[in-house]
């Protein structure tokens, strides 16, 4: 004898399959678009096509300025992936890859226009520095501290003074000079020792202490590069003991740097 409940179950199962197929098809993501330049392979989604020329321009400019300043030769093409699926920018020297959130180019709710885009500078200078010139210091946490510090410094130096669309309470604001920004936040929450700054920067939680760790990394790098021979910084950055590169202990240099920062009004 036919059971109406069986029919309901069959119809329900068929409807569930159809709905799942429709939803899956309707929300399937298109393949990212791709463009290749002399130095980059750029795959992007989540940004309109008219933004892409500015992406290409800033990326190529960043490569030339960073490698020129550091005197680096880098023959591999850097892969840049821009997507609204990424929450934070992440770069890998090993894979020569940088992943950049689309909202760093197109902040939600912002009125988009040519000047606005041109002024942001995104994070290409930092991304290029992190790929082509990772620090050789050890342990790895200190290397990441210095690599990120160099990236933020070069982003500030070459990427323009206009703010990037980074939350000011989480990341350094590229629209401010590094030393004053460091001094202001340190006055609010207290300076971190270098060891604490290294630990906070390597902590993936988005905190004010991590922001200060990031700023301290960039401020220390700026101070060493701007006041001393670049060759000394490169020697330490690439893995030599600080005293072998500068002739003084790191603790002395740290104290001198902090004295300078505290004196900024």
C-alpha positions in Angstrom: 0.0 0.0 0.0 1.3 3.5 -0.9 2.4 5.6 2.0 1.9 9.4 1.5 4.8 10.0 3.9 7.1 8.3 1.4 6.0 10.7 -1.3 6.6 13.7 1.0 10.1 12.4 1.9 11.0 11.9 -1.8 9.7 15.3 -2.8 11.5 16.9 0.2 14.8 15.2 -0.8 14.4 16.3 -4.4 13.6 19.9 -3.4 16.6 20.0 -1.1 18.9 18.9 -3.9 17.5 21.4 -6.3 17.8 24.3 -3.8 21.4 23.3 -3.0 22.2 23.2 -6.7 20.6 26.6 -7.3 22.3 28.2 -4.3 25.7 26.7 -5.2 25.4 27.9 -8.8 24.0 31.3 -7.8 26.8 32.1 -5.4 29.7 30.4 -7.2 32.6 32.8 -7.4 34.0 33.8 -10.8 37.6 33.0 -11.5 39.9 35.9 -10.5 41.1 38.1 -13.3 44.7 38.2 -14.2 47.2 40.7 -15.5 51.0 40.3 -15.9 53.7 43.0 -15.8 57.5 43.0 -15.9 57.7 42.3 -12.2 54.3 40.9 -11.1 51.5 38.5 -11.8 48.4 40.1 -10.4 45.2 38.2 -9.8 42.3 40.2 -8.5 38.7 40.1 -7.6 36.5 42.4 -5.5 37.7 45.6 -7.2 36.4 47.2 -10.4 38.5 47.1 -13.6 39.1 50.8 -13.6 41.1 50.5 -10.4 43.5 48.0 -12.0 45.7 50.6 -13.9 46.4 52.3 -10.5 47.2 48.9 -9.0 49.7 48.1 -11.8 51.2 51.6 -11.6 51.7 51.5 -7.8 53.0 47.9 -7.8 55.6 48.6 -10.5 56.7 51.8 -8.9 57.0 50.1 -5.5 59.2 47.4 -7.0 61.5 49.9 -8.6 61.8 52.2 -5.6 62.2 49.4 -3.0 64.8 47.4 -4.9 66.6 50.6 -6.0 66.8 51.9 -2.4 68.0 48.5 -1.0 70.3 47.7 -4.0 68.5 44.4 -4.4 68.2 42.3 -7.6 65.1 40.1 -7.7 64.5 38.1 -10.9 61.3 36.2 -9.9 57.9 37.6 -10.6 56.0 38.5 -7.5 52.5 37.1 -7.4 49.9 39.6 -6.0 46.5 38.2 -5.0 43.8 40.8 -4.3 40.6 39.5 -2.9 37.7 40.4 -0.6 38.3 37.0 1.0 41.5 38.2 2.7 41.2 40.0 6.0 44.8 41.0 6.4 47.8 41.5 4.1 50.2 38.6 4.2 53.5 38.3 2.2 55.7 35.3 1.8 59.3 35.6 0.6 59.6 31.9 0.1 56.6 31.8 -2.3 57.2 35.3 -3.7 53.5 36.0 -3.0 51.6 38.8 -1.4 47.9 38.6 -0.5 46.1 41.9 -0.2 42.5 42.5 1.0 40.4 44.2 -1.7 39.1 46.6 0.9 42.6 48.1 1.2 42.0 49.4 -2.3 38.2 49.9 -2.0 37.3 50.6 1.7 33.7 49.9 2.4 31.4 52.9 2.1 34.1 55.2 0.7 33.3 57.4 -2.3 35.7 56.1 -4.9 37.4 58.5 -7.2 40.7 58.8 -9.0 42.4 61.1 -6.5 41.3 59.0 -3.6 42.7 55.9 -5.1 45.9 57.6 -6.1 46.5 58.9 -2.7 46.1 55.7 -0.7 49.3 53.9 -1.9 47.8 50.6 -0.6 50.6 48.4 0.9 52.6 47.5 -2.2 55.9 49.1 -0.8 55.6 47.0 2.4 54.6 43.9 0.4 57.6 44.2 -2.0 60.1 44.8 0.8 58.8 41.7 2.7 59.1 39.5 -0.4 62.5 40.7 -1.8 64.3 41.5 1.4 63.3 39.4 4.4 65.6 39.7 7.4 68.2 37.0 8.1 68.1 37.6 11.9 67.3 34.8 14.2 65.1 33.7 15.8 62.4 33.9 13.2 60.2 36.2 15.4 63.0 38.8 15.4 63.4 38.4 11.7 59.7 39.1 11.2 59.9 42.1 13.5 62.6 43.6 11.4 61.1 42.6 8.1 57.8 44.2 9.0 59.6 47.3 10.4 61.5 47.7 7.1 58.2 47.2 5.1 56.4 49.9 7.1 59.3 52.3 6.9 59.5 51.9 3.1 55.8 52.1 2.7 55.9 55.4 4.6 59.0 56.7 2.8 57.8 55.9 -0.8 54.1 55.1 -0.6 52.9 58.6 0.0 51.9 60.5 3.2 48.1 60.0 2.6 46.6 57.5 5.0 46.0 54.0 3.9 42.5 52.5 4.7 43.9 50.7 7.8 42.0 50.9 11.1 43.9 53.5 13.1 43.4 51.6 16.3 45.0 48.5 14.9 47.7 49.3 12.4 50.1 52.2 11.9 48.6 55.1 10.1 50.7 55.7 7.0 49.5 59.3 7.0 51.6 60.1 10.1 55.3 60.3 10.3 56.6 57.2 12.1 58.5 58.7 15.0 55.7 61.1 16.1 53.1 58.3 15.8 55.3 56.0 17.9 55.8 58.7 20.5 52.1 59.4 20.8 51.1 55.8 21.3 54.0 55.1 23.6 52.9 58.0 25.8 49.5 56.5 26.0 50.3 52.8 26.8 54.0 52.9 27.7 57.0 51.9 25.6 57.6 48.2 24.9 61.0 46.7 25.3 62.4 45.3 22.1 61.7 41.8 23.3 58.1 42.7 24.2 57.7 44.5 20.9 58.9 41.5 19.0 56.4 39.3 20.9 53.5 41.6 20.4 54.1 42.1 16.7 54.2 38.3 16.2 50.9 37.9 18.1 48.2 37.8 15.5 45.6 39.4 17.7 44.7 43.0 16.7 45.6 45.0 19.8 47.0 48.4 20.7 50.1 46.7 22.0 50.6 45.1 18.6 50.1 48.4 16.9 52.9 49.9 19.1 55.1 46.9 18.4 54.6 47.5 14.7 55.4 51.2 15.1 58.4 50.6 17.2 59.8 48.2 14.6 59.4 50.8 11.9 60.7 53.6 14.1 63.8 51.7 15.0 64.5 50.8 11.4 64.0 54.4 10.3 66.3 55.7 13.1 69.1 53.2 12.1 68.8 53.8 8.4 68.5 57.6 8.6 71.3 58.2 11.1 73.8 55.6 10.2 75.4 54.0 7.2 72.9 51.8 5.3 75.6 49.2 5.0 75.7 48.8 8.8 71.9 48.3 9.0 72.0 45.8 6.1 74.8 43.8 7.9 72.7 43.5 11.1 69.4 43.0 9.2 71.0 40.2 7.2 72.0 38.3 10.4 75.2 39.7 11.9 75.3 40.6 15.6 74.4 44.2 16.3 77.8 45.0 17.8 79.6 43.6 14.8 77.6 45.9 12.5 77.5 49.1 14.6 80.3 48.8 17.2 78.0 49.2 20.2 75.6 47.0 22.0 71.9 46.9 20.9 70.8 47.9 24.4 72.8 51.1 24.0 71.2 51.8 20.6 67.8 51.0 22.0 68.2 53.4 24.9 69.4 56.2 22.6 66.5 55.7 20.2 63.9 55.7 22.9 65.4 58.8 24.4 65.0 60.5 21.1 61.4 59.3 20.6 60.4 60.4 24.1 61.7 63.9 23.4 59.4 64.3 20.4 56.5 66.8 21.1 
